[in-house]
């Protein structure tokens, strides 16, 4: 049984996404399934990957 928590990161700043991914991946029970840079990509990635958690920048382009 896989106990990983899946996470999607949605932020328009690449450095923020990179930093979040690095911090998250230090914990073996967490796995980033996708990174996206705008709202439209976020909606598509959530539908495709169905992450358990989405970290979403509320002030990014559509």
MDTraj code that builds the backbone (N, CA, C; nanometers):
import mdtraj as md
import numpy as np

residues = "UNK UNK UNK UNK UNK UNK UNK UNK UNK UNK UNK UNK UNK UNK UNK UNK UNK UNK UNK UNK UNK UNK UNK UNK UNK UNK UNK UNK UNK UNK UNK UNK UNK UNK UNK UNK UNK UNK UNK UNK UNK UNK UNK UNK UNK UNK UNK UNK UNK UNK UNK UNK UNK UNK UNK UNK UNK UNK UNK UNK UNK UNK".split()
xyz = np.array([
    [0.0840, -0.1189, 0.0000],
    [0.0000, 0.0000, 0.0000],
    [0.0882, 0.1249, 0.0000],
    [0.0556, 0.2193, -0.0883],
    [0.1332, 0.3418, -0.1011],
    [0.0743, 0.4488, -0.0092],
    [0.1547, 0.4964, 0.0853],
    [0.1078, 0.5967, 0.1809],
    [0.1554, 0.7370, 0.1468],
    [0.2080, 0.7560, 0.0247],
    [0.2537, 0.8883, -0.0152],
    [0.1367, 0.9860, -0.0252],
    [0.1635, 1.1085, 0.0143],
    [0.0680, 1.2169, -0.0041],
    [0.1084, 1.2888, -0.1318],
    [0.0172, 1.2993, -0.2271],
    [0.0478, 1.3620, -0.3557],
    [0.0134, 1.5106, -0.3514],
    [0.1006, 1.5901, -0.4134],
    [0.0889, 1.7358, -0.4050],
    [0.1081, 1.7979, -0.5428],
    [0.0275, 1.8976, -0.5729],
    [0.0432, 1.9792, -0.6929],
    [0.0811, 2.1203, -0.6480],
    [0.1795, 2.1786, -0.7137],
    [0.2225, 2.3153, -0.6827],
    [0.1824, 2.4061, -0.7982],
    [0.1066, 2.5110, -0.7683],
    [0.0632, 2.6075, -0.8695],
    [0.1051, 2.7475, -0.8263],
    [0.2056, 2.8003, -0.8955],
    [0.2559, 2.9338, -0.8649],
    [0.3225, 2.9894, -0.9901],
    [0.3073, 3.1179, -1.0154],
    [0.3643, 3.1758, -1.1368],
    [0.5118, 3.2136, -1.1222],
    [0.5699, 3.1935, -1.0063],
    [0.7108, 3.2247, -0.9844],
    [0.7920, 3.0945, -0.9790],
    [0.8785, 3.0722, -1.0769],
    [0.9555, 2.9471, -1.0816],
    [1.0407, 2.9225, -0.9569],
    [1.0964, 3.0283, -0.8985],
    [1.1809, 3.0114, -0.7803],
    [1.0975, 2.9648, -0.6613],
    [0.9763, 3.0143, -0.6496],
    [0.8871, 2.9701, -0.5417],
    [0.8535, 2.8222, -0.5608],
    [0.8187, 2.7842, -0.6845],
    [0.7872, 2.6426, -0.7120],
    [0.9058, 2.5536, -0.6798],
    [1.0247, 2.5952, -0.7209],
    [1.1450, 2.5161, -0.6967],
    [1.1716, 2.5005, -0.5466],
    [1.1591, 2.6095, -0.4736],
    [1.1818, 2.6046, -0.3285],
    [1.0818, 2.5160, -0.2573],
    [0.9552, 2.5287, -0.2947],
    [0.8526, 2.4430, -0.2343],
    [0.8802, 2.2963, -0.2639],
    [0.9134, 2.2668, -0.3904],
    [0.9417, 2.1273, -0.4283],
    [1.0581, 2.0723, -0.3459],
    [1.1644, 2.1493, -0.3323],
    [1.2804, 2.1022, -0.2563],
    [1.2437, 2.0720, -0.1115],
    [1.1666, 2.1608, -0.0497],
    [1.1256, 2.1391, 0.0890],
    [1.0350, 2.0169, 0.1011],
    [0.9397, 2.0053, 0.0098],
    [0.8448, 1.8939, 0.0143],
    [0.9169, 1.7610, -0.0057],
    [1.0078, 1.7551, -0.1013],
    [1.0729, 1.6288, -0.1344],
    [1.1733, 1.5821, -0.0291],
    [1.2003, 1.6641, 0.0722],
    [1.2824, 1.6187, 0.1838],
    [1.2082, 1.5148, 0.2673],
    [1.0782, 1.5125, 0.2593],
    [0.9953, 1.4167, 0.3333],
    [0.9549, 1.3039, 0.2381],
    [0.9982, 1.1838, 0.2642],
    [0.9716, 1.0705, 0.1747],
    [0.8239, 1.0336, 0.1654],
    [0.7426, 1.0828, 0.2570],
    [0.5999, 1.0507, 0.2522],
    [0.5223, 1.1478, 0.1626],
    [0.5920, 1.2476, 0.1075],
    [0.5297, 1.3470, 0.0206],
    [0.5863, 1.3345, -0.1202],
    [0.4997, 1.3525, -0.2208],
    [0.5460, 1.3456, -0.3603],
    [0.4763, 1.4539, -0.4423],
    [0.5558, 1.5377, -0.5085],
    [0.5020, 1.6401, -0.5983],
    [0.4700, 1.5714, -0.7308],
    [0.3430, 1.5765, -0.7712],
    [0.3014, 1.5110, -0.8955],
    [0.3012, 1.6066, -1.0134],
    [0.2987, 1.7383, -0.9874],
    [0.3000, 1.8357, -1.0967],
    [0.3305, 1.9746, -1.0427],
    [0.3874, 2.0563, -1.1318],
    [0.4083, 2.1988, -1.1069],
    [0.3491, 2.2735, -1.2250],
    [0.2755, 2.3796, -1.1974],
    [0.2171, 2.4602, -1.3044],
    [0.2339, 2.6080, -1.2725],
    [0.2185, 2.6918, -1.3788],
    [0.2469, 2.8341, -1.3605],
    [0.1274, 2.9262, -1.3804],
    [0.0096, 2.8715, -1.4092],
    [-0.1081, 2.9580, -1.4188],
    [-0.2346, 2.8807, -1.3820],
    [-0.3444, 2.9542, -1.3689],
    [-0.4699, 2.8960, -1.3243],
    [-0.5261, 2.7907, -1.4176],
    [-0.5177, 2.8146, -1.5461],
    [-0.5697, 2.7180, -1.6443],
    [-0.4947, 2.5855, -1.6348],
    [-0.3632, 2.5937, -1.6276],
    [-0.2825, 2.4724, -1.6117],
    [-0.3150, 2.4023, -1.4801],
    [-0.3423, 2.4797, -1.3767],
    [-0.3744, 2.4215, -1.2458],
    [-0.5006, 2.3370, -1.2534],
    [-0.6039, 2.3909, -1.3175],
    [-0.7296, 2.3164, -1.3309],
    [-0.7063, 2.1867, -1.4082],
    [-0.6320, 2.1946, -1.5175],
    [-0.6036, 2.0766, -1.5988],
    [-0.5207, 1.9741, -1.5205],
    [-0.4203, 2.0211, -1.4463],
    [-0.3337, 1.9304, -1.3715],
    [-0.4069, 1.8629, -1.2561],
    [-0.4966, 1.9349, -1.1904],
    [-0.5757, 1.8744, -1.0833],
    [-0.6622, 1.7621, -1.1409],
    [-0.7258, 1.7880, -1.2553],
    [-0.8093, 1.6847, -1.3187],
    [-0.7261, 1.5639, -1.3603],
    [-0.6066, 1.5895, -1.4128],
    [-0.5222, 1.4803, -1.4618],
    [-0.4576, 1.3998, -1.3487],
    [-0.4011, 1.4684, -1.2505],
    [-0.3216, 1.4010, -1.1471],
    [-0.3988, 1.3697, -1.0195],
    [-0.5087, 1.4380, -0.9971],
    [-0.5914, 1.4213, -0.8777],
    [-0.5084, 1.4186, -0.7489],
    [-0.4334, 1.5258, -0.7242],
    [-0.3501, 1.5295, -0.6035],
    [-0.4359, 1.5367, -0.4777],
    [-0.3788, 1.4894, -0.3691],
    [-0.4487, 1.4998, -0.2403],
    [-0.4421, 1.6421, -0.1868],
    [-0.3344, 1.7127, -0.2206],
    [-0.3152, 1.8507, -0.1755],
    [-0.2731, 1.9359, -0.2951],
    [-0.3293, 2.0547, -0.3051],
    [-0.2853, 2.1528, -0.4050],
    [-0.2406, 2.2784, -0.3322],
    [-0.1166, 2.3174, -0.3577],
    [-0.0640, 2.4426, -0.3036],
    [-0.0835, 2.5457, -0.4148],
    [-0.1708, 2.6423, -0.3898],
    [-0.2171, 2.7320, -0.4953],
    [-0.1898, 2.8779, -0.4592],
    [-0.1167, 2.9453, -0.5461],
    [-0.0983, 3.0895, -0.5342],
    [-0.2301, 3.1545, -0.5753],
    [-0.2916, 3.2287, -0.4864],
    [-0.4220, 3.2873, -0.5155],
    [-0.4120, 3.4139, -0.6007],
    [-0.2918, 3.4608, -0.6274],
    [-0.2732, 3.5820, -0.7067],
    [-0.1794, 3.5536, -0.8240],
    [-0.2260, 3.4686, -0.9161],
    [-0.1445, 3.4371, -1.0347],
    [-0.2315, 3.4466, -1.1586],
    [-0.1705, 3.4560, -1.2745],
    [-0.2476, 3.4706, -1.3984],
    [-0.3345, 3.3497, -1.4271],
    [-0.4426, 3.3774, -1.5017],
    [-0.5275, 3.2674, -1.5446],
    [-0.4514, 3.1925, -1.6500],
])
top = md.Topology()
chain = top.add_chain()
for i, resn in enumerate(residues, 1):
    res = top.add_residue(resn, chain, resSeq=i)
    for name in ("N", "CA", "C"):
        top.add_atom(name, md.element.get_by_symbol(name[0]), res)
traj = md.Trajectory(xyz[None], top)
